[in-house]
Amino acid sequence: MKRRPTVRLVLAPLLVIAVAVTAGWLVDERSAADPRPPLASALDVLPSATVVAGFTDWSAIRRDLGLGDASTAAARSRMGDDAALRDLSTRSVLAESVEPMHASYGWSVADLEWESYGQAAGGAAMVARTSSRVSFADVEKRLRALGYTRDGAVWTLGDEGRVRVGPALASALGAIALLPSRRLVVATSSAAYAPVVLATIRGDEPSLLARRPVADIAGQLSGSASALVQAQQEACRSTAVGEGDPDVAAQADAAVARTGGLAAPRYAGRGLVDGPRRQHIRFAWAYASPRVAAQQLETRTSLATGPFIGRSGRVEDSLDLVSATVRGSAAALRFDLDPDRGAYMSGEGPLLFAACPASR
């Protein structure tokens, strides 16, 4: 029988945490030489109203796959295939268009340091930080050749250009803004949403990272090659157990009753770190206080082994719990993961240890 990992409570004083966040991640580090962890930088360019955020650290993926700068077509193809097989590119909106992007735009995910994607009620945005080898002068030249027209800061793809690049790229890159000094490419679901994102990047409007629960989760997930952050409603919906199946719902209710009850997090996240043979994945939740986070960690740790309610087999068949921690208001469970036996970065599927109180 495997020993249950020790719950390690790291309860730093709230004032210390607030000062660290303000002085570290939330300062105006918006130049090209951003010293923060990539996940923090990526969440800091998304508007605060974002309810679902995805992150892909393409630089880390290339390094972990041993691909160097992935400058050849063969390396780009291998990067795309291996990243998909290992669930590393699930949160990317550009991963399936590597070669078409190179042909049309002159760059792709093979030329990115990281990619961030956020969805909000007002629109959706993809923000990518390019490597230094990407020439923004060349990017602008190609945009004109593809049929983009510029109005202020925003380049919009015309009808003929949409036919030329195909529906996938037209949907993802229909409206683009370029910030060469920060090596950022911004693509939004509509030209009207672009000013909201640009104001966030300039620091004129608060970012998603400015929300303290999100900053706490980002701290727990730092170092992830792929990450997902969801606001409460989205997080609860995506992990719900037993919807439409009374028997499974009853099993979930009984398991929760034995552990002390679930509280809905303000935000939830998960992050995947790759390794040569195995990976590890962390699930994190931010609450109103460190006390609630500690209570919920105890509950969720108890639910993280045994029958995989809502799925087949046992949790341990694909997720091997190795640690449980609280930092600030965020609790996190870390699992060893065999990529051949489970994939969890879609953010969809019953997951009792990550779920919310049942609404039925």
Salt bridges, closest charged atoms under 4 A:
ASP28 OD1 - ARG30 NE 2.60
ASP34 OD2 - ARG36 NH2 2.72
ASP44 OD2 - ARG30 NH1 3.86
ASP44 OD2 - ARG36 NH1 2.67
ASP64 OD1 - ARG63 NE 3.22
ASP82 OD2 - ARG78 NE 3.10
GLU99 OE2 - ARG76 NE 2.72
ASP111 OD2 - HIS102 NE2 3.14
ASP111 OD1 - ARG133 NE 3.01
GLU113 OE1 - ARG129 NE 2.76
GLU113 OE2 - ARG183 NH2 2.63
ASP138 OD2 - ARG142 NE 3.20
GLU140 OE1 - ARG144 NH2 3.75
ASP204 OD2 - ARG202 NE 2.82
GLU234 OE1 - ARG237 NH2 3.42
ASP253 OD1 - ARG360 NH2 2.73
ASP274 OD1 - ARG86 NH2 2.85
GLU316 OE2 - ARG314 NH2 3.73
ASP320 OD1 - LYS2 NZ 3.54
GLU348 OE2 - ARG237 NH2 2.92
